[in-house]
Amino acid sequence: MDRAFRFNLQRTFNILETLNFSYLLSFAKPQKRMVHSSIFAAIAFALCRWK
């Protein structure tokens, strides 16, 4: 179960990174990029806390 959870977590991170990357490509404004990366960090933190 732990391995399956870790695999799902890794896949989730891969998806989030892809979304993050495409977002950075489409919006070059620094303030938007900063807001988005803080949202990304909050999601990552929530996933870690959830386990």
Buried (B, 14 or more C-beta within 10 A) or exposed (E): EEEEEEEEBEEEBEEBEEEBEEBEEEEEEEEEBEEBEEEBEEBBEEBEEEE
